Amino acid sequence: MLIAIASDHGGFDQKEQLAAFIRAGGNDVLDLGPATSDTVDYADYAVLVAQAVADGMADKGVLVCGTGIGMSMAANKIPGIRAANVTTPQFAALAREHNDANVLALSGRFVDLKTNCESLTAFLDTPFAQGRHSVRVDKINALDK
Ligand code: RB5
């Protein structure tokens, strides 16, 4: 899989480490920035990942800011994106299983790297359950129009 990733300054350090973790797991990374920990505006980077996923350039997306909240809000403005702001591996698994999340938004300031790596693994490895959940996700997707 090709995973697009980006952060702001609040998530930069973990973005670098999560990108390495993704590569170590055998997936490819499309790092959409930033390239340094200088202060940036999270929406500018969230939209790059969201657009890459929405366009089919990347299979899934990962965003890291201070809380994950701002980047998830921005990403969810892009049609086709279902971004989940997640703080535990259980929520990451459920975001895939029930919500077919295609972007994972993580907190670089309030959640440790080990937990975020576990959430990322759950996000990448858990399939969408389909069935009754497809009806519900279809209703989310209909809100894009
Ligand atoms: C930046 O200070 C901070 O607001 C940002 O990283 C994020 O937490 C926003 O949701």
Backbone and ligand atoms as CSV (ligand in chain L), in Angstrom:
chain,resi,resn,atom,element,x,y,z
A,1,MET,N,N,0.836,-1.199,0.000
A,1,MET,CA,C,0.000,0.000,0.000
A,1,MET,C,C,0.874,1.254,0.000
A,2,LEU,N,N,0.351,2.300,-0.611
A,2,LEU,CA,C,1.027,3.605,-0.543
A,2,LEU,C,C,0.269,4.474,0.454
A,3,ILE,N,N,0.975,4.916,1.470
A,3,ILE,CA,C,0.379,5.700,2.548
A,3,ILE,C,C,0.871,7.132,2.456
A,4,ALA,N,N,-0.050,8.068,2.248
A,4,ALA,CA,C,0.305,9.492,2.262
A,4,ALA,C,C,0.329,9.968,3.712
A,5,ILE,N,N,1.327,10.780,4.055
A,5,ILE,CA,C,1.442,11.250,5.431
A,5,ILE,C,C,1.828,12.722,5.438
A,6,ALA,N,N,1.318,13.449,6.437
A,6,ALA,CA,C,1.703,14.852,6.619
A,6,ALA,C,C,1.439,15.225,8.070
A,7,SER,N,N,1.966,16.362,8.449
A,7,SER,CA,C,1.790,16.831,9.827
A,7,SER,C,C,1.783,18.357,9.831
A,8,ASP,N,N,1.670,18.926,11.025
A,8,ASP,CA,C,2.096,20.308,11.234
A,8,ASP,C,C,3.272,20.237,12.203
A,9,HIS,N,N,3.661,21.364,12.768
A,9,HIS,CA,C,4.805,21.377,13.685
A,9,HIS,C,C,4.523,20.560,14.947
A,10,GLY,N,N,3.257,20.498,15.353
A,10,GLY,CA,C,2.885,19.748,16.558
A,10,GLY,C,C,3.006,18.247,16.370
A,11,GLY,N,N,3.023,17.811,15.122
A,11,GLY,CA,C,3.109,16.368,14.861
A,11,GLY,C,C,4.347,15.973,14.090
A,12,PHE,N,N,5.227,16.959,13.840
A,12,PHE,CA,C,6.360,16.693,12.938
A,12,PHE,C,C,7.238,15.531,13.405
A,13,ASP,N,N,7.640,15.545,14.670
A,13,ASP,CA,C,8.558,14.494,15.141
A,13,ASP,C,C,7.942,13.110,14.976
A,14,GLN,N,N,6.681,12.982,15.375
A,14,GLN,CA,C,6.037,11.663,15.238
A,14,GLN,C,C,5.792,11.332,13.766
A,15,LYS,N,N,5.546,12.334,12.945
A,15,LYS,CA,C,5.358,12.064,11.502
A,15,LYS,C,C,6.587,11.379,10.921
A,16,GLU,N,N,7.752,11.892,11.286
A,16,GLU,CA,C,8.992,11.305,10.779
A,16,GLU,C,C,9.125,9.851,11.249
A,17,GLN,N,N,8.801,9.610,12.516
A,17,GLN,CA,C,8.958,8.260,13.075
A,17,GLN,C,C,7.871,7.312,12.565
A,18,LEU,N,N,6.670,7.832,12.383
A,18,LEU,CA,C,5.591,6.998,11.853
A,18,LEU,C,C,5.852,6.637,10.383
A,19,ALA,N,N,6.451,7.545,9.640
A,19,ALA,CA,C,6.803,7.240,8.241
A,19,ALA,C,C,7.814,6.090,8.207
A,20,ALA,N,N,8.797,6.145,9.096
A,20,ALA,CA,C,9.789,5.059,9.165
A,20,ALA,C,C,9.115,3.748,9.579
A,21,PHE,N,N,8.162,3.841,10.497
A,21,PHE,CA,C,7.432,2.649,10.957
A,21,PHE,C,C,6.631,2.030,9.796
A,22,ILE,N,N,6.019,2.875,8.998
A,22,ILE,CA,C,5.249,2.379,7.847
A,22,ILE,C,C,6.173,1.662,6.869
A,23,ARG,N,N,7.313,2.294,6.578
A,23,ARG,CA,C,8.271,1.681,5.634
A,23,ARG,C,C,8.795,0.357,6.188
A,24,ALA,N,N,9.067,0.314,7.483
A,24,ALA,CA,C,9.584,-0.919,8.105
A,24,ALA,C,C,8.555,-2.042,8.019
A,25,GLY,N,N,7.269,-1.668,7.945
A,25,GLY,CA,C,6.201,-2.666,7.846
A,25,GLY,C,C,5.962,-3.140,6.425
A,26,GLY,N,N,6.741,-2.610,5.470
A,26,GLY,CA,C,6.629,-3.098,4.094
A,26,GLY,C,C,5.723,-2.279,3.202
A,27,ASN,N,N,5.220,-1.153,3.690
A,27,ASN,CA,C,4.398,-0.277,2.852
A,27,ASN,C,C,5.228,0.916,2.372
A,28,ASP,N,N,4.726,1.591,1.351
A,28,ASP,CA,C,5.418,2.766,0.816
A,28,ASP,C,C,4.809,4.037,1.398
A,29,VAL,N,N,5.632,5.080,1.467
A,29,VAL,CA,C,5.208,6.347,2.072
A,29,VAL,C,C,5.308,7.470,1.056
A,30,LEU,N,N,4.252,8.258,0.980
A,30,LEU,CA,C,4.277,9.513,0.227
A,30,LEU,C,C,4.258,10.625,1.274
A,31,ASP,N,N,5.438,11.181,1.558
A,31,ASP,CA,C,5.555,12.203,2.612
A,31,ASP,C,C,5.272,13.567,1.999
A,32,LEU,N,N,4.143,14.138,2.375
A,32,LEU,CA,C,3.708,15.411,1.790
A,32,LEU,C,C,4.065,16.596,2.678
A,33,GLY,N,N,4.927,16.363,3.657
A,33,GLY,CA,C,5.499,17.470,4.412
A,33,GLY,C,C,4.849,17.686,5.772
A,34,PRO,N,N,5.358,18.703,6.451
A,34,PRO,CA,C,6.447,19.585,6.047
A,34,PRO,C,C,7.802,18.881,6.178
A,35,ALA,N,N,8.847,19.567,5.710
A,35,ALA,CA,C,10.185,18.982,5.742
A,35,ALA,C,C,10.949,19.369,6.997
A,36,THR,N,N,10.435,20.334,7.737
A,36,THR,CA,C,11.087,20.763,8.980
A,36,THR,C,C,10.016,20.950,10.051
A,37,SER,N,N,10.467,21.216,11.282
A,37,SER,CA,C,9.513,21.405,12.388
A,37,SER,C,C,9.110,22.878,12.549
A,38,ASP,N,N,9.397,23.695,11.549
A,38,ASP,CA,C,8.962,25.100,11.599
A,38,ASP,C,C,7.432,25.174,11.683
A,39,THR,N,N,6.930,26.224,12.290
A,39,THR,CA,C,5.487,26.389,12.450
A,39,THR,C,C,4.794,26.525,11.092
A,40,VAL,N,N,3.728,25.726,10.926
A,40,VAL,CA,C,2.916,25.782,9.701
A,40,VAL,C,C,1.444,25.716,10.111
A,41,ASP,N,N,0.552,25.904,9.142
A,41,ASP,CA,C,-0.885,25.804,9.408
A,41,ASP,C,C,-1.380,24.425,8.990
A,42,TYR,N,N,-1.969,23.692,9.947
A,42,TYR,CA,C,-2.286,22.277,9.719
A,42,TYR,C,C,-3.205,22.025,8.531
A,43,ALA,N,N,-4.109,22.952,8.222
A,43,ALA,CA,C,-5.049,22.721,7.111
A,43,ALA,C,C,-4.312,22.609,5.777
A,44,ASP,N,N,-3.211,23.362,5.641
A,44,ASP,CA,C,-2.457,23.341,4.375
A,44,ASP,C,C,-1.895,21.951,4.081
A,45,TYR,N,N,-1.561,21.216,5.109
A,45,TYR,CA,C,-0.961,19.878,4.931
A,45,TYR,C,C,-2.016,18.778,4.963
A,46,ALA,N,N,-3.059,18.976,5.749
A,46,ALA,CA,C,-4.137,17.979,5.786
A,46,ALA,C,C,-4.768,17.829,4.401
A,47,VAL,N,N,-4.939,18.951,3.710
A,47,VAL,CA,C,-5.603,18.897,2.407
A,47,VAL,C,C,-4.738,18.161,1.382
A,48,LEU,N,N,-3.428,18.216,1.514
A,48,LEU,CA,C,-2.556,17.500,0.567
A,48,LEU,C,C,-2.766,15.991,0.671
A,49,VAL,N,N,-2.823,15.501,1.906
A,49,VAL,CA,C,-3.050,14.064,2.117
A,49,VAL,C,C,-4.468,13.682,1.697
A,50,ALA,N,N,-5.441,14.484,2.095
A,50,ALA,CA,C,-6.836,14.179,1.763
A,50,ALA,C,C,-7.025,14.122,0.254
A,51,GLN,N,N,-6.428,15.068,-0.451
A,51,GLN,CA,C,-6.573,15.090,-1.914
A,51,GLN,C,C,-5.879,13.897,-2.554
A,52,ALA,N,N,-4.722,13.508,-2.025
A,52,ALA,CA,C,-4.006,12.344,-2.575
A,52,ALA,C,C,-4.837,11.074,-2.413
A,53,VAL,N,N,-5.515,10.945,-1.274
A,53,VAL,CA,C,-6.360,9.761,-1.055
A,53,VAL,C,C,-7.626,9.852,-1.917
A,54,ALA,N,N,-8.245,11.012,-1.936
A,54,ALA,CA,C,-9.485,11.181,-2.706
A,54,ALA,C,C,-9.243,10.952,-4.197
A,55,ASP,N,N,-8.061,11.346,-4.688
A,55,ASP,CA,C,-7.727,11.187,-6.111
A,55,ASP,C,C,-7.254,9.777,-6.451
A,56,GLY,N,N,-7.041,8.938,-5.427
A,56,GLY,CA,C,-6.565,7.579,-5.668
A,56,GLY,C,C,-5.060,7.489,-5.841
A,57,MET,N,N,-4.359,8.609,-5.591
A,57,MET,CA,C,-2.895,8.596,-5.704
A,57,MET,C,C,-2.282,7.784,-4.556
A,58,ALA,N,N,-2.929,7.843,-3.384
A,58,ALA,CA,C,-2.495,7.057,-2.220
A,58,ALA,C,C,-3.655,6.168,-1.785
A,59,ASP,N,N,-3.312,5.038,-1.147
A,59,ASP,CA,C,-4.356,4.112,-0.691
A,59,ASP,C,C,-5.020,4.595,0.590
A,60,LYS,N,N,-4.206,5.127,1.501
A,60,LYS,CA,C,-4.719,5.638,2.774
A,60,LYS,C,C,-3.864,6.830,3.188
A,61,GLY,N,N,-4.377,7.586,4.175
A,61,GLY,CA,C,-3.642,8.757,4.641
A,61,GLY,C,C,-3.458,8.761,6.144
A,62,VAL,N,N,-2.374,9.405,6.570
A,62,VAL,CA,C,-2.082,9.573,7.998
A,62,VAL,C,C,-1.728,11.040,8.229
A,63,LEU,N,N,-2.354,11.634,9.239
A,63,LEU,CA,C,-2.119,13.030,9.598
A,63,LEU,C,C,-1.719,13.086,11.064
A,64,VAL,N,N,-0.783,13.957,11.388
A,64,VAL,CA,C,-0.365,14.118,12.782
A,64,VAL,C,C,-0.245,15.607,13.087
A,65,CYS,N,N,-1.053,16.100,14.013
A,65,CYS,CA,C,-0.886,17.464,14.516
A,65,CYS,C,C,-0.872,17.370,16.039
A,66,GLY,N,N,-1.017,18.492,16.718
A,66,GLY,CA,C,-0.935,18.448,18.173
A,66,GLY,C,C,-1.939,17.485,18.767
A,67,THR,N,N,-3.183,17.618,18.322
A,67,THR,CA,C,-4.256,16.764,18.836
A,67,THR,C,C,-4.804,15.778,17.805
A,68,GLY,N,N,-4.612,16.075,16.536
A,68,GLY,CA,C,-5.277,15.323,15.463
A,68,GLY,C,C,-6.620,15.932,15.094
A,69,ILE,N,N,-7.082,16.870,15.903
A,69,ILE,CA,C,-8.435,17.415,15.689
A,69,ILE,C,C,-8.479,18.333,14.461
A,70,GLY,N,N,-7.600,19.309,14.415
A,70,GLY,CA,C,-7.642,20.277,13.313
A,70,GLY,C,C,-7.413,19.610,11.967
A,71,MET,N,N,-6.459,18.697,11.907
A,71,MET,CA,C,-6.180,18.038,10.626
A,71,MET,C,C,-7.337,17.153,10.194
A,72,SER,N,N,-8.013,16.495,11.151
A,72,SER,CA,C,-9.164,15.666,10.765
A,72,SER,C,C,-10.304,16.547,10.261
A,73,MET,N,N,-10.507,17.685,10.919
A,73,MET,CA,C,-11.569,18.595,10.460
A,73,MET,C,C,-11.321,19.068,9.038
A,74,ALA,N,N,-10.079,19.449,8.761
A,74,ALA,CA,C,-9.737,19.938,7.419
A,74,ALA,C,C,-9.874,18.812,6.390
A,75,ALA,N,N,-9.357,17.630,6.707
A,75,ALA,CA,C,-9.388,16.512,5.752
A,75,ALA,C,C,-10.825,16.131,5.406
A,76,ASN,N,N,-11.715,16.203,6.404
A,76,ASN,CA,C,-13.099,15.789,6.161
A,76,ASN,C,C,-13.885,16.764,5.284
A,77,LYS,N,N,-13.288,17.902,4.953
A,77,LYS,CA,C,-13.920,18.822,3.994
A,77,LYS,C,C,-13.752,18.353,2.557
A,78,ILE,N,N,-12.827,17.405,2.331
A,78,ILE,CA,C,-12.567,16.935,0.970
A,78,ILE,C,C,-13.506,15.769,0.653
A,79,PRO,N,N,-14.303,15.880,-0.435
A,79,PRO,CA,C,-15.231,14.795,-0.779
A,79,PRO,C,C,-14.515,13.448,-0.914
A,80,GLY,N,N,-15.118,12.428,-0.342
A,80,GLY,CA,C,-14.548,11.074,-0.416
A,80,GLY,C,C,-13.695,10.722,0.787
A,81,ILE,N,N,-13.418,11.729,1.627
A,81,ILE,CA,C,-12.555,11.467,2.778
A,81,ILE,C,C,-13.384,11.184,4.025
A,82,ARG,N,N,-12.994,10.107,4.707
A,82,ARG,CA,C,-13.548,9.781,6.023
A,82,ARG,C,C,-12.358,9.700,6.976
A,83,ALA,N,N,-12.043,10.845,7.574
A,83,ALA,CA,C,-10.890,10.927,8.476
A,83,ALA,C,C,-11.349,10.718,9.905
A,84,ALA,N,N,-10.622,9.888,10.633
A,84,ALA,CA,C,-10.947,9.599,12.027
A,84,ALA,C,C,-9.810,10.075,12.925
A,85,ASN,N,N,-10.169,10.911,13.894
A,85,ASN,CA,C,-9.205,11.374,14.903
A,85,ASN,C,C,-9.208,10.341,16.028
A,86,VAL,N,N,-8.087,9.651,16.173
A,86,VAL,CA,C,-8.028,8.440,16.989
A,86,VAL,C,C,-6.931,8.559,18.042
A,87,THR,N,N,-7.225,8.098,19.251
A,87,THR,CA,C,-6.208,8.118,20.315
A,87,THR,C,C,-5.890,6.723,20.860
A,88,THR,N,N,-6.607,5.712,20.417
A,88,THR,CA,C,-6.334,4.345,20.883
A,88,THR,C,C,-6.390,3.362,19.708
A,89,PRO,N,N,-5.680,2.244,19.802
A,89,PRO,CA,C,-5.751,1.232,18.752
A,89,PRO,C,C,-7.170,0.678,18.569
A,90,GLN,N,N,-7.917,0.603,19.658
A,90,GLN,CA,C,-9.288,0.105,19.551
A,90,GLN,C,C,-10.135,1.024,18.671
A,91,PHE,N,N,-9.975,2.317,18.870
A,91,PHE,CA,C,-10.739,3.262,18.041
A,91,PHE,C,C,-10.273,3.203,16.584
A,92,ALA,N,N,-8.973,2.989,16.380
A,92,ALA,CA,C,-8.463,2.878,15.008
A,92,ALA,C,C,-9.086,1.668,14.311
A,93,ALA,N,N,-9.157,0.549,15.012
A,93,ALA,CA,C,-9.756,-0.659,14.426
A,93,ALA,C,C,-11.233,-0.430,14.118
A,94,LEU,N,N,-11.933,0.215,15.053
A,94,LEU,CA,C,-13.366,0.460,14.828
A,94,LEU,C,C,-13.600,1.476,13.706
A,95,ALA,N,N,-12.689,2.434,13.583
A,95,ALA,CA,C,-12.816,3.418,12.504
A,95,ALA,C,C,-12.729,2.732,11.142
A,96,ARG,N,N,-11.952,1.668,11.058
A,96,ARG,CA,C,-11.886,0.888,9.818
A,96,ARG,C,C,-13.096,-0.049,9.715
A,97,GLU,N,N,-13.325,-0.801,10.772
A,97,GLU,CA,C,-14.346,-1.862,10.730
A,97,GLU,C,C,-15.758,-1.284,10.510
A,98,HIS,N,N,-16.092,-0.232,11.214
A,98,HIS,CA,C,-17.453,0.318,11.138
A,98,HIS,C,C,-17.583,1.489,10.174
A,99,ASN,N,N,-16.526,2.305,10.066
A,99,ASN,CA,C,-16.652,3.574,9.340
A,99,ASN,C,C,-15.870,3.623,8.033
A,100,ASP,N,N,-15.110,2.569,7.730
A,100,ASP,CA,C,-14.289,2.530,6.514
A,100,ASP,C,C,-13.432,3.797,6.397
A,101,ALA,N,N,-12.848,4.207,7.515
A,101,ALA,CA,C,-12.000,5.405,7.515
A,101,ALA,C,C,-10.855,5.227,6.525
A,102,ASN,N,N,-10.584,6.284,5.762
A,102,ASN,CA,C,-9.460,6.208,4.821
A,102,ASN,C,C,-8.322,7.162,5.198
A,103,VAL,N,N,-8.537,7.954,6.242
A,103,VAL,CA,C,-7.474,8.810,6.779
A,103,VAL,C,C,-7.483,8.693,8.298
A,104,LEU,N,N,-6.293,8.516,8.859
A,104,LEU,CA,C,-6.115,8.411,10.309
A,104,LEU,C,C,-5.468,9.705,10.797
A,105,ALA,N,N,-6.099,10.368,11.761
A,105,ALA,CA,C,-5.548,11.616,12.303
A,105,ALA,C,C,-5.115,11.380,13.747
A,106,LEU,N,N,-3.822,11.595,13.995
A,106,LEU,CA,C,-3.226,11.250,15.288
A,106,LEU,C,C,-2.732,12.489,16.022
A,107,SER,N,N,-2.626,12.349,17.339
A,107,SER,CA,C,-2.086,13.412,18.190
A,107,SER,C,C,-0.603,13.181,18.442
A,108,GLY,N,N,0.193,14.163,18.052
A,108,GLY,CA,C,1.630,14.072,18.301
A,108,GLY,C,C,2.038,14.596,19.662
A,109,ARG,N,N,1.122,15.299,20.342
A,109,ARG,CA,C,1.479,15.912,21.621
A,109,ARG,C,C,0.909,15.192,22.836
A,110,PHE,N,N,-0.179,14.474,22.669
A,110,PHE,CA,C,-0.868,13.904,23.837
A,110,PHE,C,C,-0.923,12.380,23.818
A,111,VAL,N,N,-0.446,11.786,22.719
A,111,VAL,CA,C,-0.429,10.316,22.615
A,111,VAL,C,C,1.003,9.905,22.263
A,112,ASP,N,N,1.533,8.919,22.990
A,112,ASP,CA,C,2.920,8.512,22.764
A,112,ASP,C,C,3.076,7.737,21.456
A,113,LEU,N,N,4.318,7.692,20.994
A,113,LEU,CA,C,4.604,7.066,19.693
A,113,LEU,C,C,4.200,5.599,19.665
A,114,LYS,N,N,4.438,4.876,20.748
A,114,LYS,CA,C,4.107,3.441,20.771
A,114,LYS,C,C,2.606,3.235,20.541
A,115,THR,N,N,1.803,4.011,21.237
A,115,THR,CA,C,0.346,3.886,21.070
A,115,THR,C,C,-0.061,4.270,19.652
A,116,ASN,N,N,0.540,5.340,19.120
A,116,ASN,CA,C,0.196,5.742,17.752
A,116,ASN,C,C,0.626,4.689,16.733
A,117,CYS,N,N,1.766,4.023,16.978
A,117,CYS,CA,C,2.174,2.932,16.076
A,117,CYS,C,C,1.159,1.785,16.133
A,118,GLU,N,N,0.670,1.497,17.323
A,118,GLU,CA,C,-0.344,0.434,17.451
A,118,GLU,C,C,-1.647,0.845,16.749
A,119,SER,N,N,-2.013,2.101,16.880
A,119,SER,CA,C,-3.221,2.597,16.187
A,119,SER,C,C,-3.034,2.513,14.676
A,120,LEU,N,N,-1.841,2.878,14.227
A,120,LEU,CA,C,-1.555,2.836,12.787
A,120,LEU,C,C,-1.618,1.402,12.266
A,121,THR,N,N,-1.070,0.466,13.014
A,121,THR,CA,C,-1.131,-0.945,12.604
A,121,THR,C,C,-2.581,-1.405,12.520
A,122,ALA,N,N,-3.373,-1.051,13.513
A,122,ALA,CA,C,-4.799,-1.434,13.489
A,122,ALA,C,C,-5.500,-0.812,12.292
A,123,PHE,N,N,-5.163,0.443,12.007
A,123,PHE,CA,C,-5.768,1.150,10.868
A,123,PHE,C,C,-5.412,0.462,9.550
A,124,LEU,N,N,-4.161,0.059,9.401
A,124,LEU,CA,C,-3.728,-0.544,8.133
A,124,LEU,C,C,-4.197,-1.990,7.985
A,125,ASP,N,N,-4.367,-2.687,9.098
A,125,ASP,CA,C,-4.641,-4.132,9.033
A,125,ASP,C,C,-6.119,-4.506,9.149
A,126,THR,N,N,-6.952,-3.592,9.593
A,126,THR,CA,C,-8.355,-3.953,9.840
A,126,THR,C,C,-9.208,-3.687,8.605
A,127,PRO,N,N,-9.902,-4.700,8.108
A,127,PRO,CA,C,-10.778,-4.478,6.953
A,127,PRO,C,C,-12.111,-3.838,7.355
A,128,PHE,N,N,-12.761,-3.194,6.407
A,128,PHE,CA,C,-14.117,-2.691,6.602
A,128,PHE,C,C,-15.060,-3.890,6.693
A,129,ALA,N,N,-15.940,-3.880,7.678
A,129,ALA,CA,C,-16.800,-5.042,7.917
A,129,ALA,C,C,-17.924,-5.176,6.891
A,130,GLN,N,N,-18.244,-4.105,6.182
A,130,GLN,CA,C,-19.335,-4.084,5.184
A,130,GLN,C,C,-20.675,-4.431,5.848
A,131,GLY,N,N,-21.551,-5.187,5.183
A,131,GLY,CA,C,-22.850,-5.533,5.774
A,131,GLY,C,C,-23.629,-4.295,6.167
A,132,ARG,N,N,-24.149,-4.296,7.405
A,132,ARG,CA,C,-24.985,-3.172,7.847
A,132,ARG,C,C,-24.204,-1.862,7.877
A,133,HIS,N,N,-22.879,-1.955,8.008
A,133,HIS,CA,C,-22.062,-0.743,8.059
A,133,HIS,C,C,-21.979,-0.051,6.695
A,134,SER,N,N,-22.133,-0.818,5.625
A,134,SER,CA,C,-22.095,-0.210,4.288
A,134,SER,C,C,-23.238,0.774,4.104
A,135,VAL,N,N,-24.396,0.416,4.616
A,135,VAL,CA,C,-25.567,1.303,4.491
A,135,VAL,C,C,-25.266,2.627,5.177
A,136,ARG,N,N,-24.642,2.556,6.343
A,136,ARG,CA,C,-24.372,3.763,7.137
A,136,ARG,C,C,-23.273,4.608,6.498
A,137,VAL,N,N,-22.231,3.935,6.007
A,137,VAL,CA,C,-21.143,4.683,5.364
A,137,VAL,C,C,-21.639,5.299,4.059
A,138,ASP,N,N,-22.524,4.589,3.357
A,138,ASP,CA,C,-23.103,5.178,2.138
A,138,ASP,C,C,-23.812,6.492,2.466
A,139,LYS,N,N,-24.450,6.547,3.623
A,139,LYS,CA,C,-25.155,7.781,4.019
A,139,LYS,C,C,-24.170,8.900,4.356
A,140,ILE,N,N,-23.019,8.537,4.915
A,140,ILE,CA,C,-21.964,9.557,5.103
A,140,ILE,C,C,-21.513,10.068,3.748
A,141,ASN,N,N,-21.241,9.119,2.829
A,141,ASN,CA,C,-20.719,9.509,1.520
A,141,ASN,C,C,-21.714,10.382,0.752
A,142,ALA,N,N,-22.999,10.121,0.956
A,142,ALA,CA,C,-24.025,10.917,0.264
A,142,ALA,C,C,-23.988,12.384,0.705
A,143,LEU,N,N,-23.447,12.644,1.886
A,143,LEU,CA,C,-23.356,14.028,2.378
A,143,LEU,C,C,-22.310,14.840,1.608
A,144,ASP,N,N,-21.446,14.151,0.850
A,144,ASP,CA,C,-20.450,14.850,0.033
A,144,ASP,C,C,-21.100,15.600,-1.118
A,145,LYS,N,N,-22.298,15.175,-1.513
A,145,LYS,CA,C,-22.887,15.696,-2.768
A,145,LYS,C,C,-23.724,16.937,-2.523
L,1,RB5,C1,C,-0.873,23.852,16.753
L,1,RB5,O1,O,-0.505,24.617,17.847
L,1,RB5,C2,C,-2.128,23.031,17.097
L,1,RB5,O2,O,-3.243,23.866,17.169
L,1,RB5,C3,C,-2.323,21.932,16.080
L,1,RB5,O3,O,-1.212,21.115,16.052
L,1,RB5,C4,C,-3.514,21.000,16.303
L,1,RB5,O4,O,-3.518,20.482,17.588
L,1,RB5,C5,C,-4.817,21.532,15.891
L,1,RB5,O5,O,-5.843,20.853,15.939
